[in-house]
Structures are given as C-alpha cells and as structure tokens.
C-alpha cells in the first residue's frame, strides 16, 4: 500500500508525466476546482435554474390567482348567505308577530264563542225555567179548577132539590127559545 500512495503522490507532484493524479496542495486545488465547478454550473445551470424559478413563480402566481378567485367567491357566498340570513330572520320575525297576532285573534274568538255559548245556555235555562213555571202554574190551576168544580158540585148536590132542578130546566128552555127566535 505504501507503494500505491507513493505512486499517487509522485504523479501529483510531477504533472508533466502525462498522467492523472492527485494534487495534494489543498489551498490551490480547492479554489481552482470550486471556480471551475461554479463556472460550469453558472453557464449550464443558469437557463435550467431560471426555467425552474420561472415555473415555480408561475405556479405560485396561479395559486395566488386561484386563491383570490376562491376568496372572492367565498366572500360573495358569505354576502349572499348573510342576505339570506337577514331575509330568514325578517321572515321569522314576521311569522312570530303573525303567530302572536293569530294566537290573540284565536284567543279573542274563543272568548267570544264561550261568551255566546254562555248567553245561549243562559237563555235556554231561562226558557226552561219559564216553561217549567208555566207548566207548574197550569198544573196548579187545573188542580184548583178541579177542586173548585168538586166543591161546586158538592155544594150543588147538597143544596139542590127537585124544585131548584125544575127552575134550572125551565130557565135553560126559555134561553133556548129566545135563541131560536132571534135566529129566525
């Protein structure tokens, strides 16, 4: 191995030998190698790098434009949603107010209907009471009439005699004759 190392060092030390070797002068070789590599990179890589950067720039710009369009669309949708929300809130308030008004109207209608029903029931009750009073009065009158008739018959039967009967018959006959004469 010592021979190989010596060989590489000797070739690097003798550049005129026409071989390829290793230069052990670190400071001199690094600066030259770096400048050569950088020069090659700049010459050949400038177009590639600028193309890559331009492509990246275009992608970034298109992404920004797309984002701006999406943002504008989202803002438009947000405004539409807000407008719709305002409409829905107004409609909900109208429905609520109308609902309360409807409830109040129905409440008033129910109260009025109940009042009318009470008045009809009161009238019906009064008619029923009046009818029952009339019926009771008629029954009392009939009973009183029957009792008066019984008393009168009893009194007539107890006081009547054949002479009174004959007089009543004569009186009725004379009344019938006067009626017959007036009709002729």
C-alpha positions as CSV (number, residue, x, y, z in Angstrom):
1,X,0.0,0.0,0.0
2,X,2.9,2.3,0.6
3,X,3.9,1.9,-3.0
4,X,0.5,2.9,-4.3
5,X,0.3,6.0,-2.1
6,X,3.8,6.9,-3.3
7,X,2.7,6.5,-6.8
8,X,-0.3,8.8,-6.5
9,X,1.8,11.4,-4.7
10,X,4.5,11.2,-7.3
11,X,2.1,11.7,-10.1
12,X,0.6,14.7,-8.5
13,X,4.0,16.1,-7.8
14,X,5.1,15.6,-11.4
15,X,2.3,16.9,-13.6
16,X,4.4,16.7,-16.7
17,X,4.5,12.9,-16.5
18,X,1.2,13.0,-18.5
19,X,-0.8,11.1,-16.0
20,X,-3.7,11.8,-13.9
21,X,-3.1,12.3,-10.3
22,X,-3.9,13.9,-7.1
23,X,-2.7,17.3,-6.2
24,X,-2.0,17.5,-2.5
25,X,-1.9,21.3,-2.3
26,X,-5.3,21.8,-0.7
27,X,-5.5,25.6,-0.9
28,X,-4.6,25.9,-4.5
29,X,-6.7,23.0,-5.8
30,X,-9.9,23.8,-3.9
31,X,-10.1,27.3,-5.2
32,X,-9.5,26.3,-8.7
33,X,-11.9,23.3,-8.6
34,X,-14.6,25.4,-7.0
35,X,-14.2,28.2,-9.5
36,X,-14.4,25.7,-12.4
37,X,-17.4,23.9,-10.9
38,X,-19.1,27.2,-10.2
39,X,-18.4,28.5,-13.7
40,X,-19.8,25.3,-15.3
41,X,-22.8,25.4,-13.0
42,X,-23.5,29.1,-13.8
43,X,-23.0,28.6,-17.5
44,X,-25.1,25.5,-18.0
45,X,-27.4,25.8,-14.9
46,X,-28.4,29.4,-15.4
47,X,-31.1,28.5,-18.0
48,X,-32.3,25.5,-16.1
49,X,-32.4,27.3,-12.8
50,X,-34.1,30.3,-14.4
51,X,-36.6,28.0,-16.0
52,X,-37.2,26.2,-12.7
53,X,-37.6,29.5,-10.9
54,X,-40.0,30.9,-13.6
55,X,-42.1,27.7,-13.5
56,X,-42.2,28.0,-9.7
57,X,-43.1,31.7,-10.0
58,X,-45.9,30.9,-12.4
59,X,-47.2,28.1,-10.2
60,X,-47.2,30.4,-7.2
61,X,-48.9,33.3,-9.2
62,X,-51.6,30.9,-10.5
63,X,-52.1,29.6,-7.0
64,X,-52.4,33.1,-5.7
65,X,-54.9,34.0,-8.5
66,X,-56.9,30.8,-7.8
67,X,-56.8,31.7,-4.1
68,X,-58.0,35.2,-4.8
69,X,-60.8,33.9,-7.0
70,X,-61.8,31.4,-4.3
71,X,-61.6,34.1,-1.8
72,X,-63.9,36.4,-3.9
73,X,-66.3,33.6,-4.4
74,X,-66.3,32.8,-0.7
75,X,-66.9,36.5,0.1
76,X,-69.8,36.6,-2.5
77,X,-71.3,33.4,-1.0
78,X,-70.8,34.9,2.5
79,X,-72.6,38.0,1.5
80,X,-75.4,36.0,-0.1
81,X,-75.7,33.9,3.0
82,X,-75.8,37.0,5.2
83,X,-78.5,38.5,3.0
84,X,-80.4,35.2,3.1
85,X,-80.0,35.1,6.9
86,X,-81.4,38.6,7.1
87,X,-84.4,37.6,5.0
88,X,-84.9,34.5,7.1
89,X,-84.7,36.5,10.3
90,X,-87.2,39.1,9.0
91,X,-89.5,36.2,7.9
92,X,-89.1,34.5,11.2
93,X,-89.9,37.8,13.0
94,X,-93.0,38.3,10.7
95,X,-94.1,34.7,11.4
96,X,-93.5,35.3,15.1
97,X,-95.5,38.5,15.1
98,X,-98.2,37.0,12.9
99,X,-98.2,33.9,15.2
100,X,-98.8,36.1,18.2
101,X,-101.4,38.1,16.4
102,X,-103.1,34.8,15.3
103,X,-102.9,33.5,18.9
104,X,-104.5,36.7,20.2
105,X,-107.2,36.6,17.5
106,X,-108.0,32.9,18.3
107,X,-108.0,33.7,22.0
108,X,-110.5,36.5,21.4
109,X,-112.6,34.3,19.1
110,X,-112.6,31.6,21.8
111,X,-113.6,34.1,24.5
112,X,-116.3,35.5,22.3
113,X,-117.6,32.0,21.4
114,X,-117.6,31.0,25.0
115,X,-119.5,34.2,25.9
116,X,-122.0,33.5,23.2
117,X,-122.4,29.9,24.4
118,X,-122.9,31.1,27.9
119,X,-125.6,33.6,26.7
120,X,-127.3,30.8,24.8
121,X,-127.2,28.5,27.8
122,X,-128.5,31.3,30.0
123,X,-131.3,31.9,27.5
124,X,-132.0,28.2,27.3
125,X,-132.0,28.0,31.1
126,X,-134.3,30.9,31.4
127,X,-136.7,29.5,28.8
128,X,-136.6,26.1,30.5
129,X,-137.3,27.8,33.9
130,X,-140.1,29.9,32.4
131,X,-141.6,26.8,30.7
132,X,-141.4,24.8,34.0
133,X,-143.0,27.7,35.8
134,X,-145.8,27.9,33.3
135,X,-146.3,24.2,33.5
136,X,-146.4,24.3,37.3
137,X,-148.9,27.2,37.2
138,X,-151.0,25.3,34.7
139,X,-151.0,22.2,36.9
140,X,-151.9,24.3,40.0
141,X,-154.7,26.0,38.0
142,X,-156.0,22.6,36.9
143,X,-155.9,21.3,40.4
144,X,-157.6,24.4,41.7
145,X,-160.2,24.2,39.0
146,X,-160.9,20.6,39.8
147,X,-161.2,21.3,43.4
148,X,-163.4,24.3,42.8
149,X,-165.6,22.2,40.5
150,X,-165.8,19.4,43.1
151,X,-166.8,21.9,45.8
152,X,-169.3,23.5,43.5
153,X,-170.8,20.1,42.6
154,X,-170.7,19.1,46.2
155,X,-172.4,22.3,47.1
156,X,-175.0,22.0,44.3
157,X,-175.6,18.4,45.2
158,X,-176.1,19.2,48.9
159,X,-178.3,22.3,48.2
160,X,-180.1,21.2,45.2
161,X,-183.6,19.9,45.4
162,X,-186.1,19.0,42.8
163,X,-187.6,22.5,42.8
164,X,-184.3,24.0,42.0
165,X,-183.8,21.5,39.3
166,X,-187.1,22.3,37.7
167,X,-186.3,26.0,37.8
168,X,-182.9,25.5,36.2
169,X,-184.5,23.4,33.5
170,X,-187.2,26.0,32.8
171,X,-184.6,28.7,32.7
172,X,-182.5,26.8,30.1
173,X,-185.5,26.1,28.0
174,X,-186.5,29.7,27.9
175,X,-183.0,30.7,26.9
176,X,-183.1,28.1,24.1
177,X,-186.4,29.6,22.8
178,X,-185.0,33.1,22.8
179,X,-182.0,32.0,20.9
180,X,-184.3,30.2,18.4
181,X,-186.4,33.2,18.0
182,X,-183.5,35.5,17.4
183,X,-182.1,33.2,14.7
184,X,-185.4,33.1,12.9
